[in-house]
Amino acid sequence: MDSQAVFSRLRQFDAYPKTLEDFRVKTFSGAAVTVVSGLIMLILFVSELNYYISKEVHQELFVDTSKGQKLQINVDITFLKIGCSFLSLDAMDVSGEQQIDVVNHMMKQRLGQDGKPVEAIPEKGSLGDHTKDFVDAVKKAPEADRCESCYGAESLNRRCCNTCEEVRDAYRQKGWAINNMDQIEQCKREGWEEKFKSEEGEGCRIYGYLEVNKVAGNFHIAPGKSFQQHHVHVHDLQAFGGKKFDLSHKINHLSFGAEFPGQVNPLDKTEEKADHTSVMFQYFVKIVPTMYVKVNNKMIHTSQYSVTKHQRVLSLGSMGESGLPGVFFMYEMSPMMVKYTEKHRSFMHFLTGVCAIIGGIFTVAGLIDAMIYHSARAIQKKIELGKAN
């Protein structure tokens, strides 16, 4: 069998027989169908390509067996009607660890009544005056024989009170209230009263992060300096002379751990306004440990959370943590962990999708073109027969 006979035999398997060019009829409707189908093919191809390029994320759920990890809490909260000098942030957990007046990684930005920053550079610090003159004065070593009065709050352990803070501590230990800080020479010298008055009507933005144990606990932002007395966490509001505080606030951002793709933080951009003075805002947060594994096998240990909100108007004279005006976040850890794993999509799946798009549209377009062509010819024949008659 020669080669010509072989090729002739192979031609019998051609599933795409060609017609002669002379027998092909090109029409305007066929051109329109071709252009439209080509555009649809292009759009669907781009969509399929975009789907292929995007990463596929698989989700798993299992028991969290990690140990000894710390939980990073990212905080960015704006208080609309209370100055920075009045606020302090504390954290505590069920293991007994307490962080009083956290300032290590937290910044305070004073805001004017228009909501714009009063100072270009935020400050890191706690209550009281943090001006340069006061800081320089505190840094100076006290005289060896210096012993200022505690204004009647002296004890066996404390004979002298050389700073306003020492006077306030002495009064707290006695359970006394300081009704007028201008009468305390140390506080007057350090400018506490002037600092509070200068921030009347201002707002405050508190942002940064704090690290806590990975156990149930809470952190809160409340007025007054916090301290521990007889194993009870309390805030000193004596220096404010019964002042009422408006704890209206906006949570710009709150998250637990590092950011990961597709993360949703329910409290972001949440704004709460206090209809009364001395309101206690409570957020009950359920944290779910999360692990995100990227395509390059880089792991991100983070968390997601759900939240329930509640607020309570406090009665006059209520004291203690359970009755303190402020913003409280009570969180607890879920025993389950969610794992997200990024994976590339299958190239063969992409190729199959492209072939299906091209073949399907080409076939449907051919049927539509044939229907239009034969319908047009049938109508034209009827018109010609009508004229002949």
NORTATA-V461494 format. One record per residue. N is the residue number from 1. OMEGA is omega as a letter, one per 20 degrees, with the letter a starting at -180 (NA if undefined). Layout:
N_OMEGA / N_OMEGA
This chain:
1_a / 2_a / 3_a / 4_r / 5_r / 6_r / 7_r / 8_r / 9_a / 10_a / 11_r / 12_r / 13_a / 14_r / 15_a / 16_r / 17_a / 18_r / 19_r / 20_a / 21_a / 22_a / 23_a / 24_r / 25_r / 26_a / 27_r / 28_r / 29_r / 30_r / 31_r / 32_r / 33_r / 34_a / 35_a / 36_a / 37_r / 38_r / 39_r / 40_r / 41_a / 42_a / 43_a / 44_r / 45_r / 46_r / 47_r / 48_r / 49_r / 50_r / 51_r / 52_a / 53_a / 54_a / 55_r / 56_a / 57_r / 58_a / 59_r / 60_r / 61_r / 62_a / 63_r / 64_a / 65_a / 66_a / 67_r / 68_r / 69_r / 70_r / 71_r / 72_a / 73_r / 74_a / 75_r / 76_a / 77_r / 78_r / 79_a / 80_a / 81_r / 82_a / 83_a / 84_a / 85_a / 86_a / 87_r / 88_a / 89_a / 90_r / 91_r / 92_a / 93_a / 94_r / 95_r / 96_r / 97_r / 98_r / 99_a / 100_r / 101_a / 102_r / 103_a / 104_a / 105_a / 106_r / 107_r / 108_r / 109_r / 110_r / 111_r / 112_a / 113_r / 114_r / 115_a / 116_a / 117_r / 118_r / 119_a / 120_a / 121_r / 122_a / 123_r / 124_a / 125_a / 126_a / 127_r / 128_a / 129_r / 130_r / 131_a / 132_a / 133_a / 134_r / 135_r / 136_a / 137_a / 138_a / 139_a / 140_r / 141_a / 142_r / 143_a / 144_a / 145_a / 146_r / 147_a / 148_a / 149_r / 150_r / 151_r / 152_a / 153_r / 154_r / 155_r / 156_a / 157_a / 158_r / 159_a / 160_r / 161_a / 162_r / 163_r / 164_r / 165_r / 166_r / 167_a / 168_r / 169_r / 170_r / 171_r / 172_r / 173_r / 174_a / 175_a / 176_r / 177_r / 178_a / 179_a / 180_a / 181_r / 182_r / 183_r / 184_a / 185_a / 186_r / 187_r / 188_a / 189_a / 190_r / 191_a / 192_a / 193_r / 194_r / 195_r / 196_a / 197_a / 198_a / 199_r / 200_r / 201_r / 202_r / 203_a / 204_r / 205_r / 206_a / 207_a / 208_r / 209_r / 210_a / 211_a / 212_r / 213_a / 214_r / 215_r / 216_r / 217_r / 218_r / 219_a / 220_r / 221_a / 222_r / 223_r / 224_r / 225_a / 226_r / 227_a / 228_a / 229_a / 230_r / 231_r / 232_r / 233_a / 234_r / 235_a / 236_r / 237_a / 238_a / 239_a / 240_r / 241_r / 242_r / 243_r / 244_a / 245_r / 246_a / 247_r / 248_a / 249_r / 250_r / 251_r / 252_a / 253_r / 254_r / 255_a / 256_a / 257_a / 258_r / 259_r / 260_a / 261_r / 262_a / 263_r / 264_r / 265_a / 266_a / 267_r / 268_r / 269_r / 270_a / 271_a / 272_r / 273_a / 274_r / 275_r / 276_r / 277_r / 278_r / 279_r / 280_r / 281_a / 282_r / 283_r / 284_a / 285_r / 286_a / 287_r / 288_r / 289_a / 290_r / 291_r / 292_a / 293_a / 294_a / 295_a / 296_r / 297_r / 298_a / 299_r / 300_r / 301_a / 302_a / 303_r / 304_r / 305_r / 306_a / 307_r / 308_a / 309_r / 310_r / 311_a / 312_r / 313_a / 314_r / 315_a / 316_r / 317_r / 318_a / 319_r / 320_a / 321_a / 322_a / 323_a / 324_r / 325_a / 326_r / 327_a / 328_r / 329_r / 330_a / 331_r / 332_a / 333_r / 334_r / 335_a / 336_r / 337_r / 338_r / 339_r / 340_a / 341_r / 342_r / 343_r / 344_r / 345_a / 346_r / 347_r / 348_r / 349_r / 350_a / 351_r / 352_r / 353_r / 354_r / 355_r / 356_r / 357_a / 358_a / 359_a / 360_a / 361_r / 362_a / 363_a / 364_r / 365_r / 366_r / 367_r / 368_a / 369_r / 370_r / 371_r / 372_a / 373_a / 374_r / 375_r / 376_r / 377_a / 378_r / 379_r / 380_r / 381_r / 382_r / 383_r / 384_r / 385_r / 386_r / 387_a / 388_r / 389_NA
